[in-house]
Amino acid sequence: MNWIEEIGKFLRIWTEGQQVFTEPEDPAVFEDAYIKFFEKNRAYFLGLSENELSAYLTSELQVQQLHPLALTLLFDGLNANSEEQDNLLRKAKFTLNLAMTETASFAFQDYQYLSMIDNKLSNS
């Protein structure tokens, strides 16, 4: 539970201090989150194929870590440069869908996130 609270604090602080749809200022902001909470660097997530991501999610993470990773990928993707944006958003969508399936949870906000991702991907 402490881990979930910590990543929640990180995402709240970051989103409250940033305008989500602005151009990226420093993608390295997320580097610390990836390392601290998922023990992998940002480049690791950028380089994963969908199959590798699926294997990582199911073998190395606990179910309660899926949603925080999905949100980290989402907010990173929304602020990434155009080359990285599609990559991160596709991974966020995949991870968010898996999190919703694995936890059998229903949250309107998650569906809003999925809609936002689909919108961004269709406009790119």
Buried (B, 14 or more C-beta within 10 A) or exposed (E): EEEBEBBEEBBEEBEEEBEEEEEBEEBEBBBEBBEEBBEBBBEBBBEBEEEEBBEBBEEEBEEEBBBBBBBBBBBBBBBBEEEBBBBBBBBBBBBBBBBBEBEEEEEEEBEEBBEBBEEBBEEE
